[in-house]
Amino acid sequence: MDFVWFLLIGLAAGYLAGQIMKRGSAGIVGDLIIGVIGAILGGAIIGFLGFRGSGLLASLITATVGAIVLLVALNFIRKR
């Protein structure tokens, strides 16, 4: 069941990151991929900074932050 929550949080985080970055939705699969990679990246960033959080909201925030960082990095790479 944890894997299902991980996927749902990744999907929500990918969608939120797209909306925050004014990019819109990348579709269900695209949002899921961005969100899942963002969750892994966000967990690494938040852990490196020394923050700890637990629960659904903390997971969503962490994944969204990671997805935003991922989108910024992708935009930077595309412009080069």
N, C-alpha and C positions, 0 to 999 in steps of 0.2 A: 504494500500500500504506500510505503514511503516513496517508491519510484514514481507512482502515479502523481503524488503531490509534487514531486520534483519537476515532472513534466508540466503540470498545470501552472506551477509558479513560474517556470521558464517561459511558458506561453504568455502569461500575463506580463511578465517582465519585458519580453521582446516587444509586445504591443505597446506597453507604456513608454519604453525607450524610443520607439518610433514616433509616438505622439509628442514626446518631450523634445525630440530633435527635429520636429516638423517634417518628418520623413514619411509619415503615414504608416499604414500596416504593410508588411511584406508578405502578407498571406499567412495562413495558419502554419504551414511548414516553415516558412522563412522566419516568422516570429518565434516559433519553437526553437529553431536552431540558434538564432541570435540570443534568445533568453537562456538556453541551456549553457551555451558557451559563456554568456555573460554571468551566469550563476557561478560557474567555476572561476572565472576571472575575478568577479566581485568578491568571492570567498577568499581568494588569495590576497587581494588588495586590502580588504577589511582585516584579515588576519595579520598581515604585515604591519598594519597601522596599530595593531594591538586592541582593536575593539572586539567585543564579544556580544552576541545577541542570540536569543533563541525565540522560537515561535514563528508563526506564519508571517506576521508583519515584518519582522527582522529579516526573514528569508527573502521576502518580496523586495524589500528595500535593497538588500545586498545584491540580488540578481539584477535589479533594475540599474543600479550604479554600474555594475560590471557590463551590462548590455550597452549603456550609454558610452562607457569608455571604449568598448569594442566598436561602436558605430563611429565615434570620433576618430579612432585609429584607421578604420576602413575609409572614411572620407579623406583623411590625410594621405593615405596611400593612393587613392584614386586620383587625387589632384596632382600627384607627382608624375 
